[in-house]
């Protein structure tokens, strides 16, 4: 009888801990902000904010940045510019890992030419072209609602018609320049114009709730 009592108490403690852990993992900030920082000002506690975080510096070797993190991950998955299958084109993915590093490793430069009325080149310069990253709040979005979001925001955020669609905050477009990094927290939805270098990091706690 005593053994059953102890087992029951331990079971209650485990259930309580799982409940607390689940609430912590699935609790998101009331006010969403896009945080930006440089490597010089970066500190690991920024990751605990559960906010999208842009590393503004141009990092040529993203693995060096990962090695500097004090975050003790147990699993790391890298996807380097993997083409998205046709059936998933223009679809938003859900980050099922504690942190997703979206690293723009595409050195995309366009030469801009300035000409006069006769077409003579007066000046030319190189311009960096960013990759658009579309991110969405970690809340459920129905298929019908997503079609509306895609219509008004996926191509050009300035074309949103506020009369027809008022909730403009559900999809945020981030212009990620070459060698910049965006860190997305757990359950954020994302899509990129082109396949980039993605690094998924997970720990024991978040691995337990990966499919919830």
N, C-alpha and C positions, 0 to 999 in steps of 0.2 A: 504493500500500500504506500509506504514512504517513497519507494522507488518511482511509482506512478506520479506521486505528488511532485517530486523533483523534476521528472521528465516534463510534466505539465508546466511547471514554472519556467524551465529552460525554453520550452516551445513558445511560451508567451513572450519571453525576452527576445527570442529570435524574431518572432513576428513583429514585435514593437520596433526592433532595430531595422528590419526590412521596410517597415512603414515610414520611419523617419528618413531612411536613406532614399527611398523612392520619392518622398516629398521634396527632399533637398535637390535631388537630381532633376526633377521635373518642375522645379520652381524657377521662374525667369524674372528678370528685373521688371518692375512696373513701368519704368521709362527706358525705352531702348535708345542707346546712343552708339554712334560709330566712333570708337576710340582711335586715336592716331598717336603714334609715338616714334621716336628715333631709337636707334640701338643704344645710344648714349643714355637715354632716359628710360629705357626699358627695364622693368623689374617684374619678377615672376607673379607677384600678387595681382598684376593687371589681368592675368588669365582668370582669376577668381571672380572677376566682375561679371562674367557670363555675357559679355558684350562683344560684338565683332571688333576686331583689333587690326589696324593697318600698321605694318612696319614700313615707314616711309623710306628708309635707307635702301640703297640698291645693293642687295646681298648677292655676290657672285657665287657663293657656295652655301646653299641653304642647309646642308648637313652640319656645317660649323655652327650655325645658329641653333639647330636642334640640340647639338651637344652641349650648348651653353645653358640650356634650360635646366632648372632644378626640379622640374616635374618628373616624378618617378613613374614612367610609363612601363607597362609590361608587354605591350604589343605595338608594333610599328609597321604600317603598310604604306608602301610608296607606289604611286601610279604616275609614270612619267609620260605625259602627252599621249595618253591612250585614246584612240578614236572611239567615240560613242557609237554604239550600234544604232542602225537606222530607226528601230522601233522606240528608242529612247531619245531621239533627237527632239530638241525644244521641250524637254521635260526637266522638271526640277527634282534634284536628288535630296534625300534627307541624310544629314550627317549623323550616323549612329555611333560615333566615337566621341570621346570627351573633347578632343580638339582636332580640327582639320586645318592644316596649313595649305592654303592655295597660293602657290608660288609662280609668278609669271616669269618663266625662263625663256620667253620668246623675245629676242632682241629685234623688235619691229621698228624700223626707221623708214620714214618716207621723205624723199627729197622734194621740197617745195620750191617752185620757181615763180618769181615775180616778173611779169612782162609788161611792156608798155603797150600802147594802143596798136602798134605795128607788129606785135608779137615778138619783139626783141627781148631777150632775157636780160633783166637788169640786175637781178640778184637771185641767189639760190641758197638754201640752207636745209639742214636735216632736221626733221621733227619726229620725236618719239610718238608712236601710236599706241595708246593703251588698249588693253583687253577689257571688255565689259564683263563684270561679274554681277549676276543678279541674285540677290539674297532675299529671303523672306522670313518673317517672324516665325518662331516655333509654335505656331498654332495651326489647327487643321484648316485646310482650304479645300472646298468642294471642287469637283471637276468643272461645274458650270461657272463657279466664281473664278477659277483659274483662267478659263477662256476669256473672261472679261479683263482680268488682270493682264493677260498676255496681249490682248488687243490694244490696250491703252498704255502699257508700260514696257513691254519687252523690247521694243524697237527704239523708241525715243521718248524719254520721260517727259519731255517738254510738250508732247502732243496729247497729254491727258486732258480730257474734257471734264472739268469739275462738275458740270451740270449733270452729265450722264453717269459719271463715276466719282463719288465723293471720297472714298477711302483710298487715298493715294499712298498711304504709309505701309501697305502690306508688302510691296516689293520695292527694294532699294537697289539702285544701280550704282555700282562702284567701279570707277575707272582705275584699273590696276596697271601701272606703268612697268616697263621692263625691270625685272629683278626686285620688284616690290613684293611683299607678302601680306596676305589677308589671313587672319586666324579666326576661324568660326567655331563657336561653342557647340555643344551637343544639341541635336535635333533641329538646328537651323537648316532651312532649305536653300539650295544653291544651284546655279547653272552658269556656265561660262560660254562666251562666244566661240572660243577655241579650246581644245584640250590643253590643260596646263599640267604642271607638276604638283600633284596632290600628295600630302603626307598625313596619314591618319594616326593619331596617338591615343592609346587607351590604357586605363589602369584597372585594377581588380574590381573596384566598386562599380564603375561604369560598364564594365564587361558583363556584370551580373544582370544589368537592366537594359542590355543592348537591344532586345527585341520587344520592349514594352513601350 
